[in-house]
Amino acid sequence: MNIIFLDIDGVLNNTHTITNTPDILDELCVIRLHKILKYTNARIVISSSWRERSDSHIKLLYETFSKCGINPNVVISKTPSLSGQSRGDEIREWLANNRNVKNWIAIDDMKLDLENFIQIDYNYGLTDNDVEKVVGFFG
């Protein structure tokens, strides 16, 4: 199974959408994520702080996914919240407990201490160039 550890803010939105309409996703970024999923057959594990927010945030995520052609069932899990630990540690913990993963990559706007990682520029969110990098990683 191919897994994408997905951050939301700065990946599926950007400084423009965050400044003008906080907690709103940029549909163009979500459509780019759809391209990645189409070419990689990956499943999503939410590593974003959105996993700890209200149900309305997750509902918004699923609604936007559906609107942009992504089946919300592609989200199979979320990383654990480990107090005082880094996001990279939370991803490693999830991987340790889920050994059926063939390939994985983390997509985040923060620098993570991981080997399989693509950093997104939060000013733009997920770009076509980022899509190429992720698809290329999965080969």
TITI-275333 format. One record per residue: y, x, z of N, C-alpha, C, O in turn. Coordinates in steps of 0.2 Angstrom, whole numbers, padded with zeros to 4 digits, always signed. Each point is the difference from the previous one (the first is absolute). Layout:
# residues N
YXZYXZYXZYXZ
...
***
This chain:
# residues 139
-0006+0004+0000+0006-0004+0000+0006+0004+0000+0001+0005+0004
+0004-0006-0008+0007+0003+0000+0004-0004+0004+0001-0006+0000
+0003+0010+0004+0004-0003+0005+0007+0003-0001+0001+0006-0001
+0004-0010+0002+0007+0001+0000+0003-0002+0007+0000-0005+0002
+0002+0010+0002+0004-0001+0006+0007-0001-0002+0004+0004-0002
-0002-0010+0003+0007-0002-0002+0005-0001+0005-0001-0004+0005
+0007+0007-0006+0006-0001+0004+0003-0006-0004-0001-0001-0006
+0006-0002+0009+0003-0006-0003+0008+0002-0002+0002+0001-0005
+0002+0000+0011+0007+0002-0001+0001+0007-0003-0003+0005+0002
+0006-0005-0007+0002+0006-0004-0005+0001-0006+0000+0005-0004
-0006-0009+0004-0005+0000-0005+0001-0006-0004+0000+0000-0006
-0001-0006+0009+0000-0006-0004+0007-0003+0001+0001-0006-0003
+0004+0009+0006+0007-0002-0001+0004+0007+0000-0003+0005+0000
+0009-0005+0000+0004+0006-0001+0007-0001+0004+0001-0005+0003
+0003+0010-0003+0007-0001+0003+0004-0006-0002+0003-0003+0004
-0004+0002-0010+0004-0006-0003-0002-0007+0003+0004-0004+0003
-0011+0003-0003-0002-0006+0003+0000+0000+0007+0001-0006+0003
-0002+0011+0000+0000+0001+0008+0008-0002+0002+0001-0003+0005
+0004+0006-0008+0007-0001+0001+0002-0007-0001+0003-0003+0004
-0005+0000-0009+0002-0006-0002-0004-0006+0003+0003-0005+0001
-0009+0006-0001-0004-0006+0003-0006+0004+0004-0006+0000-0003
+0007+0001+0009-0005+0003+0004-0007-0003+0000+0000-0007+0000
-0005+0010+0001-0007-0003+0000-0002-0003-0006-0004-0004+0000
+0008+0005-0006-0002-0003-0006-0003+0006-0005+0002+0005+0001
-0007-0007-0004-0004+0005-0005+0003+0000-0007+0003-0005-0002
-0003+0010-0001+0003+0001-0007-0006-0002-0004-0005+0004+0000
+0005-0009-0004-0005-0002-0004-0002+0005-0005-0006+0000-0002
+0010+0004-0001-0001+0005-0005-0005+0005+0004-0004+0003-0004
+0006-0001+0010-0005+0005+0003-0007-0003+0001-0005+0003+0000
+0005-0010+0002-0006-0003+0001-0004+0000-0007-0006+0001+0000
+0009-0003-0005-0003+0000-0007-0003+0007-0001-0005+0001-0003
+0009+0005+0005-0003+0006-0001-0006+0002+0004-0005+0003-0002
+0005-0006+0008-0006+0000+0004-0006-0003-0003-0006+0002+0000
+0007-0008-0003-0005-0004-0004-0003+0005-0005-0006+0000-0002
+0010+0004-0002-0002+0004-0005-0005+0005+0003-0005+0002-0003
+0007+0001+0009-0005+0005+0003-0006-0003+0002-0006+0003-0002
+0006-0009+0004-0006-0004+0002-0005-0001-0006-0006+0000+0001
+0010-0002-0006-0004-0002-0006-0004+0006-0003-0006+0000-0002
+0009+0006+0002-0003+0006-0003-0004+0004+0005-0005+0004-0002
+0005-0006+0009-0004+0004+0004-0005-0004+0004-0005+0003+0003
+0005-0010-0004-0004-0004+0004+0000+0002+0008-0005-0001+0003
+0011+0003-0001+0000+0002+0007+0001-0007+0004+0002-0005-0002
-0003+0006+0009+0001-0005+0005+0006+0003+0004+0001+0006+0001
+0002-0010+0003+0006+0002+0004-0001-0001+0007-0003-0005+0003
+0005+0011+0001+0000+0000+0007+0007+0000+0002+0003+0005-0002
+0000-0009+0005+0007+0000+0002+0001+0005+0006-0003+0000+0005
+0007+0005-0007+0002+0005+0005+0007+0000+0003+0002+0003+0004
+0002-0008-0007+0007-0001+0001+0001-0003+0007-0005-0003+0003
+0011+0003+0000+0001-0003+0006+0000-0008-0001+0000-0003+0005
+0000+0001-0011-0001-0007-0001-0006-0003+0003+0000-0006+0001
-0005+0010+0000-0006-0002+0002+0001-0003+0008-0005-0003+0002
+0010+0005+0001+0001-0001+0007+0006-0006+0000+0002-0002+0006
+0001+0000-0011+0005-0004+0000-0003-0008+0000-0006-0001+0001
+0011-0003-0001-0002-0007+0000-0004-0003-0006+0000+0004-0005
-0004-0009+0006-0004-0003-0005+0004-0002-0006-0002+0000-0006
+0009-0001+0007+0004-0002-0006+0001+0006-0005+0001-0001-0006
-0001+0007+0009+0000+0006-0004-0006+0001-0005+0000+0001-0006
-0006-0002+0009-0006+0000-0004-0001-0006-0004-0002+0001-0006
+0005-0006+0008+0000-0006-0005+0004+0001-0006-0002-0001-0006
+0008+0004+0007+0005+0002-0005-0004+0005-0005+0001+0000-0006
-0004+0005+0009-0004+0005-0004-0005-0003-0004+0000+0001-0006
-0004-0005+0008-0005-0004-0003+0003-0004-0006-0003-0001-0005
+0008-0003+0007+0003-0004-0005+0003+0004-0006-0001-0002-0006
+0004+0007+0008+0003+0005-0006-0006+0003-0004+0001+0000-0006
-0006+0002+0009-0006+0002-0003-0002-0005-0005-0001+0001-0006
+0000-0007+0008-0003-0005-0004+0005-0002-0006-0002-0001-0006
+0008+0001+0008+0005-0001-0006+0000+0005-0005+0002-0001-0006
-0004+0007+0008+0000+0006-0005-0007+0001-0003-0001+0006-0003
-0003-0010+0005-0007+0001-0003-0005+0003+0004-0006+0002-0003
+0007+0000+0009-0004+0004+0004-0004-0006+0005+0003-0003+0003
-0009+0004-0003-0004-0005+0004+0001+0003+0007-0002+0006+0002
+0004-0010+0003+0001+0003+0007-0006+0002+0003+0000+0004+0005
-0006-0006-0007-0006+0003+0002-0002+0007-0001-0004+0003+0003
+0009+0000-0007-0001+0007-0001+0002+0004+0006-0002+0006+0001
+0005-0009+0004+0002+0003+0006-0006-0001+0005-0002-0006+0002
-0002+0011-0001-0006+0000+0004+0001+0001+0008-0005-0001+0004
+0010+0005-0003+0001+0002+0007+0007+0002+0002+0004+0000-0005
-0003+0003+0011+0006+0003+0002-0002+0006+0004-0006+0000+0004
+0010+0005-0003-0002+0006+0004+0001-0002+0007+0004-0005+0002
-0007+0008+0003+0001-0001+0007+0007+0002+0002+0003+0005-0003
+0000-0008+0008+0006+0002+0003-0002+0005+0006-0003-0002+0005
+0004+0008-0006-0002+0005+0005+0007+0003+0004+0003+0003-0003
-0002-0005+0009+0006+0001+0003+0001+0008+0001-0004+0004+0002
+0010-0002-0005+0002+0007+0001-0003+0004-0006+0000+0006+0000
-0004-0009-0004-0003+0004-0006+0004-0001-0006+0003-0005-0001
-0004+0009-0004+0003+0000-0007-0003-0005-0004-0006-0002+0001
+0009+0000-0006-0003-0005-0005-0006+0004-0004-0005-0003-0001
+0005+0009+0001-0005+0004-0003-0006+0000+0005-0006-0001-0003
+0007+0001+0009-0006+0000+0005-0003-0007+0000-0006-0001+0000
+0010-0004-0001-0002-0007-0001-0005-0001-0006-0005-0004+0000
+0007+0007-0006-0004+0000-0006-0006+0004+0001-0005-0003-0002
+0005+0008+0005-0006+0004+0002-0005-0004+0004-0006+0000-0001
+0009-0003+0006-0004-0004+0004-0004-0006-0003-0006-0001+0000
+0010-0002-0005-0003-0005-0004-0005+0002-0004-0006-0003-0001
+0007+0009-0002-0005+0003-0005-0007+0002+0004-0005-0001-0002
+0006+0004+0008-0005+0001+0005-0005-0006+0001-0006+0001+0001
+0009-0006-0001-0004-0006+0002-0002-0004-0006-0003-0006+0000
+0005+0008-0006-0002-0003-0006-0002+0005-0005+0004+0002-0004
-0010-0001+0004-0003+0006-0004-0002-0002-0007-0002+0005-0004
+0003-0011+0002-0002-0002-0007+0005+0001-0005+0000-0003-0005
+0005+0008+0007+0006+0001-0005-0002+0006-0005-0002+0005+0003
+0003-0007-0009-0001+0005-0005+0006+0005-0001-0001+0006+0001
+0006-0009-0002+0007+0004-0001+0005-0004+0003+0000-0006+0001
+0005+0009+0002+0006-0003+0003+0006+0004-0001+0000+0006-0001
+0006-0010+0002+0006+0003-0001+0005-0004+0005-0001-0006+0000
+0006+0009+0003+0005-0003+0003+0006+0000-0004+0002+0005-0003
+0002-0011+0003+0006+0000-0004+0005-0002+0005+0000-0006+0003
+0005+0010-0002+0005-0001+0006+0007+0003-0002+0000+0005-0004
+0005-0007+0007+0006+0003-0001+0002+0006+0005+0004+0004-0001
-0008-0004+0006+0000+0005+0005-0005+0006-0001-0005-0002-0003
+0007+0008+0005-0004+0005-0001-0006+0000+0005+0001-0001+0006
-0007+0000-0009-0006+0000+0004-0004+0006+0000+0000+0004-0005
-0003-0002+0011-0004+0006+0000-0007-0002-0002-0005+0001+0004
+0004-0002-0011-0006-0002-0003-0001+0004-0006+0005+0002-0003
-0011-0001+0001-0001+0004-0007+0001-0005-0006+0002+0002-0005
-0005-0008+0006+0001-0005-0005+0006-0005+0001-0001-0005+0003
+0006+0008-0006+0007-0004+0002+0004+0001-0006+0001+0005-0003
+0003-0011+0002+0005+0000-0005+0006-0003+0003+0000-0005+0003
+0006+0009-0002+0006-0002+0003+0004-0003-0005+0002+0002-0005
+0001-0008+0007+0004-0004-0004+0007+0001+0002+0001+0000+0006
+0004+0000-0011+0007+0000+0002+0002-0007+0002+0000-0004-0005
+0002+0003+0011+0002-0006+0002+0006-0003-0003+0001-0006+0000
+0003+0010-0003+0006-0003-0004-0002-0004-0006+0003-0004-0002
-0009+0005-0001-0003-0003-0006-0006-0004+0002-0001-0005-0004
-0003+0006+0009-0006-0003+0000-0005+0003-0005+0001+0005-0003
-0007-0009+0003-0005+0002-0005+0003+0000-0007+0002-0005-0003
-0003+0011-0001+0002+0001-0007-0005+0000-0004-0006+0001+0002
+0007-0001-0009-0005+0001-0005-0003+0007+0001-0006+0001-0001
+0010+0004+0002-0003+0007+0001-0005+0000+0006-0005+0003+0000
+0007-0007+0006-0005+0000+0005-0006-0003-0002-0005+0002+0002
+0005-0007-0006-0006-0004-0002-0004+0005-0004-0006+0000+0001
+0009+0004-0005-0004+0005-0004-0004+0005+0005-0005+0002-0001
+0009+0000+0006-0003+0005+0005-0006-0003+0003-0005+0003+0001
+0006-0009+0002-0005-0003+0004-0006-0002-0005-0006+0002+0002
+0007-0004-0008-0006-0002-0004-0003+0007-0002-0006+0000+0000
+0010+0005-0001-0003+0007-0002-0004+0003+0006-0005+0003-0001
+0007-0005+0007-0004+0003+0006-0007-0003+0000-0005+0003+0001
+0005-0010-0003-0007-0003+0000-0004+0002-0006-0006-0001+0000
+0010+0003-0005-0004+0003-0006-0002-0006-0004-0003+0001-0005
***
